[in-house]
Every structure is written in structure tokens, then in C-alpha cells.
Amino acid sequence: MEMDKLVSLCKRRGFLFQSSEIYGGVNGFWDYGPLGVELKRNIKDAWWRDMVTGHDDLTKAEGAPEPYEMTGLDCTIIMHPQVWKCSGHYDLFHDYMVDCRQTNKRYRHDQVSGRWVEAKDKRIFATAGSDSDSPEEDITRQALKFFGLRNKHIEQLQWDGGITPLTDIKDFSQVLGPHAKELGTLTEPREFNLMFKTTLGALGGEEDAAFLRPETAQGIFVNFKNVLDSTRVKIPFGIAQVGKSFRNEITPRNFTFRSREFEQMEIEFFCHPDSSQKWYKYWRDRRFQWYLDMGIPEGKLILREHKPEERAHYSIGTADIEYAFPFLAEGEYGELEGISHRGDFDLRSHMLGKLDPNSEATPMEVELNEHGKPKYRGSGKDLTYRDEITNEKYTPHVIEPSAGADRATLALLCEAYTEDEAPDDKGKMKTRIVMKFHPRIAPIKAAVFPLVKRDGMPEMAKDIYRALKKQWNVFYDEKGAVGRRYRRQDEAGTPFCITVDGQSLEDQTVTIRHRDTLEQWRVKADDIVGEISKLINV
């Protein structure tokens, strides 16, 4: 599937629009249209239903070490600034960027790649940025321009080695920036904090500074004791949250894959330290299966365990669920969700202050502020857990399955996009575009058509529409030939079309058409709600 076809369909059919498009758009921000908002909401609802409200607290789930409970939260986007200092985001949540002094463009240091090439007795490192759809072609084009060569002289380029990340290059004097015309225009890498800064109150001084949250997880950690005190949950249990997060990405790219405003679906699962490795494996495997159940084939999905050198300093284990997005090179995968074994890092941080990753013996940094007090001080609240049966007191370990609602939506859009052959109104086979969403997440569950606008067919069709509309998002359409109506719904991803025809008025039956198989069968009109319910929840 070519990505530009999907992007075109998303705009044409109202799945996704560029934010503020009439003013030229804002890079890294996207608006969900009428179909897109339904699709994304259905994905979030399916996640919440499968992880939280539909969970059986009384029975041990398959693969789980023991029964567990689930509950939810909805925390604020802006929190006390000390939250981000104790969590480590204030110091550590950054990327390295490089600027081009000639083009005034900015790049993430780790997303620029290049290749050594020699021509006309000069050796340079030609590069391409993260905005490149074909790095190899862009690197070649950059080299040809620099040396003043045309495509027919491409054999004069003598390449040395394969494509290499810029992070491997120490001296930038021979580096040709992704859009530069001269060598050595890239600056040295420097830190760029990814948190969006804002101001609280009317005065606007430095003491009023706050941040838009870069993740939803910290809201759960700081409310850990509140949840314990206000409910009857006992460890092991999970707290789930769906909400917006914000990261000031240097180079947002690949449609909605890397955005500056996005939505997360996160669980913080609290458990006893002795059983935490078993829970880590359980959540890793369960979350992988969820994407398979949503319609992503196993051949396009991998579960990649991080190597020790890849993990955050607090991580005991991390695995990524990754999908073969069509904008990536063959054999490459992009992250959908991360499952992290965070140990007791977060609760201890908010109790004591920012933890020193280089010392197990010193729980707090000794760095002091200008007043001689610890620079990062915790809440001082007791965030440990006491087992009422054994009277054991401990700081729980945390397993964090953290999914991106926007990335899940993008992956399911990519997977759903299909071109196949189907008969038109005259019986001729023509190419059709069909979005093969799982019925649970399809934006429109069913469409209802009267075959013609007379003889009582519209009245009967509207009665069926109203009966279905009480439970699902359903569409009514009586305009145009029925074949064209089918194709419009195929593009919207509607799994079932219901047609009222002449026979319907005689025997009170209607035709159901299946989007994927094109199979048609008749059902009694009185049974249509039950039939659609059965088909959606199959």
C-alpha cells in the first residue's frame, strides 16, 4: 500500500485533516474528521472495555499469576512542576538537535543519516534528514548537486561504506547537511527539552512556569495513595488512563506517527516485587494479542525485547510491540506500544525526590539549590503499600503497558486499506477501495438503504435505521444507484449494508451485504438488531 493513497483517502472521506489547514497548517498537529473521530473513539473504547470495565476481577485470567483488579483515572494535563522534576523529565526528557546555519533548518541528531562519497578528489559525508522518504536517493541527489554532476555522471561518485547515522560522525567539517550547499554548516548537537512550557496565573513570572504533561503516567503515580484510600483495591491491581500528552518533537513526521499532540492509553500495574517478572511477561503477551484481535496479522507485528543498553536507567525490562508501517523500509518496524518493568522507581521518586541512577545507596540527589536545600525534593508522602493479611510493608513494583491511541489508529488505517475487484451496478468488475476494519472499531457499523425512493421502501428503511441507531453509529442513504452507495460505504469501512427492496414489503425481510466477502443474505426485519449485534461482536 502506498502511503499517499491512504493520506488522500483520509482527507477525502473525513478521517484526518491537517490542523489549521486553511492557514497553512501546523506541523505535528492533526484533526480527526467525522469518520476519524469515530474510529479513534472506538479503538479507545475497545481498549478500555478489554482492559478495565470488561475485566473479571474474580477469576484468574489466562496467563496471569493470580486474579487482579482494574480501575481508572482521568488526571489533569497541567500538574505541579515538582512532579516533572522528581520524575526526571525536567532534566532527562530531551533529544539532541543540530541546526543548519545555511538553511536555518533543524534536525534531530539521531535521525540524520549519510554516506561517505568521493568525487573530483574530494571526500564528503552527504546526508538526508528524517523528512526524507528515500534517504538513499536524497543522499545521492545531494552528492550530485555538491559536485556539480548530472544523473548521467552518477558513476563518478565513489561510495565508501553504507548509510551511517550522523551520531557516528565526530567531525562535522566534511558533512554536507540534508539541504545545504556547503560543507560544515551543521552545528554541534545540543539538548532540546521536549516538554511544552506554559504559564499559570496573571503575573507570568518564572515561579509561575508549568508544563503540559509529556505522558499520562505521572498522574497515576501521584494519585496512587488516593486510589488506595478511596477504593477497596488490593495489590495486584492496575490503574488505567486515556488522555492527551504533548511533546515538542524537533521533527514530527510520517503522518500521525510522530506528532506533538497525541493521545495515550496507559496502565500502571502495581504488584509485589517478588512476582513482578511474571506480571511483566503477562502484560507483554496480553497486549501483543490485543493487536492481533483487532485485525493486525502476526506477520506485520513483532514483540521486540530491548537489550540492556537500550533500557532507561530504572527499567528492569522493556519490550516494544512494533508494526510494519508502509512508510518504513522493508524489514523495519515502528513502535505501537511499550511495556516496561519500571521497578519501584516512580513511587520512590515521588516519596523521596529524584533518584540518582548511578547510586543504589543514595536514594536522593545531593545537589542543592541556591537556598541550600535539595534541588529535587519529593512529596514526603508515604507511597508504600501494607498488606492487610501479612502486614508486610513494601514499595510496589510497576509494570507499564503504554499504547499510543493515534499510532494504533494509524496502524489500523494502514492495515484496513485494501484495493480489490468488485462488480458495479452493471455487473462489470471494477477496482474498489475498501477499508477492512474489524467491526468493533468500524466508524459506521451499518448503512441502511431503500432500493428506490418509493412504494414504502424509504419508510421501512428509516424504521430499521432508527432501531439500529439506538445502539450504534448507523448511516442512512437513499441517493444514487445502490452499487455506488455500497462503494461509498466500502471506503468508509462500514462492515454491513442493509437494503430494503420490493420483497421486503411482501415478507418483511431485508438483505444484509458483507463488506469484505460481498456475500448477501436475507434476515427478518424484526431480527436485524440482534443479527447486527452478533456480527459486530463475533
N, C-alpha and C positions, 0 to 999 in steps of 0.2 A: 504494500500500500504506500502510495506517495503522500507525504505529509501535506503538500499543498492542496491536495484534493480534500483532505479532511478539514483543513483550515477553511477552505472555501465553503464546504457544506455547513460547517459550524456557524458561519455568518449568515449564509443564505436561509437556513432553517431555524435560526434563533437559538443555537446552543451557547455560543460565546461571541462577545463583541470586545473590541479594544476599548479600554476605559477612556472616556472623554474624547471619543474618536472625532467628533465634529470640530474639535480644537487641535487636532493633530495627534491626539493620544498621549498617554503617559507610559513610558517603558516600564514593564514589570507589573502592570496592573490590568486586570481583566474583569469584565462584567458578564454575568451569566444571564442569557436571554430566557424567554418563556419556556423553551424546552430544556435548556441547560439547568435552570434553577430547579426544575422538577427532577431531572436526572441526579443532580448532586444531592438534593434533599432525600431522594430515595436511597442513595448509597449511604448517607449518614444514618437514615432511619434503619436500614438493614443492619448496619454495624451496631447501632445502639440496641436494636432488638436482639441480635445474636449474642452480643457481649454482656448486656445488662438486664433489660426487662424480661427477656425470654430465658434467662439463665435459671436453672434449677438449683436453689441453694441447699436443697436437702439431699441430693443424690450426687455421688462422686462421678464427675464427668469422665468420659473415656480418656485415658492417658494421664489424668490428674492424680497427684499423690494422695489427695483426700478431698472431701467436699469443701467448698468455699463460697463466700458471699460476694455480691457485686452491688455497688451503689454509684451515684453520680454527683457531680458538682457543675456549677456554672460560675466561674470566677471572673473578676474584672480584668480588663485589658491593661489598665494602669494600676500598678501596685507600689508599695513603699519602695523607694530607691534602694534601701538597705537589702531588700530581697535579692537584687541583682548583684550586689557586692558580695554577699555571703555565698551565693550560688556559684560565683566565679565568672559570670557573664561580663561583669564590668571590666575585668582585667583580661579575660581569656577569649571572649567571644568576638574574634576578629579574623579577617582574611588579610593576606598581603597583596598589595596592589602595586602596579607600575604605571607611570604616566609617560605619554609620548610628548616630548617638548615641541615637536614639529606639528603634529596633527591635533594636539590637545585631547586625544582620546585616552581613556583609562581602561586598564585590563587587570583581571585577577592574575597574579603572578603564576599560579599553578595551572592556569587554563590557556596559557600561551605555549605553543609548541613550534618547533622549527627543524631545520635540517642544514647541515654544513654543505656548501656548494662552492665550486671554484670555476672561474672563467676569466679570461683576459688577465691571467697572472694575479688574480685577487681572490682571496678566500673569505666568505662571509657566512653568517648564520641567518638565513631567511626564515621568517616566521609567519604564522597565521594565528588570529585570535579566536576566542571562544564563540564569536558570532559567525564563524566560518562553517558552511555546510559541507565543504570538501577541503579539509586542510591541505592535503597533498597538492590539489590543483591550485589553491591560493598561494602556497609556498612557491610553486613553480612560476606562477604569474609574477609574484614579487621579484623573484630572481631575474626573470627575463627583462622586466622593466628596469631594474637596477643596472644591469649590464648593457642595456640598450639593444637587446636582441629581440627578434621576432620568433613566432612559433616555429617557423621553418628552420630556425637555427638552434632548436632546443637541444640538439646533440652536442653543442658546445658546452653545455652545463655538465660539469663533472661532480657528481654527488658523492659525499663521503658519509656513509652510515645511513641509518633510517631516521625517522622522525623522533625527535628528542624533546622532552619538556624544557621550558626555559629555566626551571628550577635547577637543572643540571649545569647551567652556564654561569660561571663566576664573573667573567669579564664581559661587560656589555658593549665594549668599544667596537666590536665587529658584528654586532647584532643589528639586523635590519627590522625595525618594528613592523607590525602587521599591515599598517597603511602608510608607512614612512617612505621617503625617497632617499634619505641619507642614513648612514650608519651612526650608531651611538646616541640615538635620540631618546632611548628609554631611561627613565630614572631608576635609581636603586629601589628595591622593594621596601615598602613601609606598611605599618599596620593601619588597618581601616576597621573601626568598630562597627559591627553590623546592627547595633540597636538604634532605633529611631528615638531621638531625644525630643521631649516636649516640655511645656511649662505649665505648672499648676498655679492658679490664682492670678491676681491682677498685677502684682508687683514685677514678676518676671525676673527676679534675681537668680543667681546661681543656686541659692538654697531652695529655690522653687523648682529645680530641674527634676524631671521624671522621665520614664521611658515607656514606650509601647512594648508590651511583652514580646520577646523573641520565641517563646514557647509557652504552652499551657501548663506544663508540668509543675512549675513552682507554685502555682495557685493551689494545687492539690497538696503539696508538701506542707505549706504553711497552714493549711486547714486540717491537717491530719488529726490533731487533738480535738478540734471541733466536731469532726465526724464521729470520732470515738465517743465523745461525751453526749452527743445528741442522738445517737442511734444505738442499736444493740449488736452491731457488727463485732465480730471477733476474728483475730488472725487465724487462718489466712483470709484476706479479703482484698478486693480491688476497688479503686475509685476511678471512674471514667469521666472524661470531659471532652466535649466537642466545642471548638471555638477558634476565633481568628488569632493569628500571630503575624508578626511583622519583622522582616529582616531587610536591611538596606543593602541588598545584593549589589555588588560592583557591576556585574554584567548579567542581568536577567536574560534568559534565552530559552529557545526551544518551546515556543508557545507558552503554555501554562506550567511547564515542568519546573522552571525556576522563576518564581515570582517574588515580589516584595511584600505583597499581602496575600496570605494563604490561610487555609483552614486545616486544623489538625484534629485527629481522632486519637486520643491518648488514654492509656490505662496506666495507673501506678498501682502495682500489685504488691501488697505488704505481706511478708511471710517470715517464718522463723529462719535464722541464718543456717541452721543445720539442713533444712530442706530446700534452700534457695536454688541450688543447682538443678534439682528435679523440676521446680516450678519454671525455671528458665527454659528448660527443654520443652516442657508442656506448652508454654505460651509461644515459643518459637514455631513448634509444629502446628499448633492450632491456628495461628494467624496465617501460616502458609496455606493451609487447607481452605481457609475462608476465601481467598482469592480464586482458588480452583472452583469452589462452589459458586462463585459469582460469574463464572464463564470464561476465565482465562485458562487456556490449555497449559498443561505442565511443561510442554516443550518450549514455552516462551517465558517461563518463570523459574527462577533459581533461588535457593536459600544459601547465601554466602556467609560463612563464618569468618569474622575478622581475625587477622593474625595479631599476635600480642602487640606488635609495634604500631598497629593501626588504632588500637583502642585508646579511649580517653584515659587519663591517669587514674580515675576512680573505677573504671569498668573492670569487672571480673570476667565478663563475656559479652560479646556483641555479635549479632547476626543481622544481615540485611536481606529482605525479600526484594528481589530485583526483577524487572520486566524488560523484555527486548523491545524497547520503543523503536519505531521505524525511523526516527531521526538520528539514531546511533548507528555506528558502523556495524557490519555483520559480526556477530560474536560478542558484541558489547551489550551491557545491561545497565539500566538506570534504577536507582533506589525508589521503591514504593513505600517501604516501611522498615524501621529499625527496631529490633528487640534487644534491649540492653539490660544486663545484670549490673545494677548500679551499687550493689552492696548497701552499706548504711551511710553513704556519703552525704546524701541530701538532708536527711533528718539531723545528722550530727552537725552539718554546716549551719543549719538554721537554729540549732541549740547553742553552739559554741562560737561560731564565726567561721570565716573562710578557712578551710583546711589546707595545710601545707602538703602538697603532693609528694614532696621529697623527704618527708619525715613521718614515720609511723608513730614516733614517740611524742611529737608535738602536735596536738590537735588544732592549735590556733597559730596563726602567723604572729611573729613577734614584732612585725613592722608597726610603728606607731605613727599617728597623725601629728599635726602641728601642736596639738594640746597634750601630747604625751600619752594618749590613750590608744588602745588597739585600733588600727585603721579599719578593720572589718570585724565588728562585734556582732555576735548572734543575738537572738531574741532573749536568751536566758531562760526560755520556757522549757519545761521537761517534755520532750517529744519521744520518750521511751514508751514501751508497752509492758504492762504487767498481766501475766496470765492468771486469771481468777482461780483456775483449778490447781496449777502447780506453784503459784505465787512467784514464778520466775519473772525477772525484770530484764528486758533487753531492748536494744535499738533494732527494729525490724530491718531486714534486707528488702530491697525493692527490685522488682522486675518491671521494665517499662516497654510495652509494645506501643510504638509511636508511629501512627499512619498519617499520611497526607491525604485529606479528602480531595484536594484538587488533583493530585497525582493519580489517585485511584480513579477519579472521573476521567482524566486524560487517557489512562491505560485502557479503561473500558470503552471509551470512544474509539481508540485505535483498534481495539480487538473487534468491536462491533462492525466497523466499516467493511462492507463487502460489495463487490460488483459481480453480478451473475446474470443469467439469461432467464427471462420470463415472458409469457405471451402478453401482447397488448390486447386492446378491445377487438381487434380484427383477427386475433389468433396468431399473429406473427411474433416470432421470438425477437425480443429486443433487450439490450443491456439495461439493467435496473441497478440503482444504488439502494442498498438495504442496510439499515443499522440493526444488527442482530443482538440486541440487548437481552440479558436474562429478564424474563417477565417481572421479577421482583423489583428491578431498578428501572424498567422502561418508563419514560416520562408520561406517556399516554398508554393506559392499559388496554383500551379497546376503542374502536371507532364504529359508529352506527350509521348505516346508510339506508335510505329508502331507494329502491332501484330507480323509480321515477317519482316525480312530484305530483302524483295524482292518485285517484282510486283508493284513498285512505291509507296509502303506504307511509306518507310522512307522519301522520298521526300515530300510527302504531310504532314507528321507529322512534318518535320522540318519547313515547311512554317507556320504551326499553332504555333509551338514553337516561331518562330521569331515574329509573330504578337502579341503574348501574352507577350513576353519578353520586349517589348517596354514600358509596364506599370507595370509589376510585376516581382518578382523573380520566374522564372519557370525552371523546370528541364526536360531534355530530356534523355530518357533511352531506348536503344534497345537491352540490353544484358540480356539473360536468359528468362525463361518462364514468361509469363505475370503475373501469380499468385505471383511469387517471387518478381517481380517488384512492384506489389501492396503492398506487405508486407514491402518492404524496405521503401516505401513512407508512409505507416501507422506509422512506427517507427519514421519517420522524422516529422510527424504531418501534412503532405500535405492533405488538405481537398478534393481536386478533382483530379482525374486521367482521362486523355483523351486518348482514344485508337482509332487508325486508323486501320481498318480491311478491308476485301475484299469488304464489302458492301459500304465502304466509297468511293472507287474508282468508284462505279456504280452510287450512288445517292448523293455524296458529303455531307454525314452526318457522324458524329463521335459519339462514345459512351462516356458519362460522368459517372464516378463512384463516388459516395459519400462515403467518408471515414468512417463515423460513422454508417450510415444506410445500407451500401453496395448496396443501390439502384442504378440501372443503367438506363439511358435513352439516346435517340439519339437527336442530335441537328445538324442543318446545319453548316457546317464548316465556312461559312461566318458570322454566328451569334455567334461564340464561344467567341469572346472578350466581347460582350455585355452580354452574358449568365454568364460568369465567374464574370464580374463586378457586376452583380445583386446578385449573390450568395455570394460574399465576403462582400458586403455592406448590407446584409439583416438585 
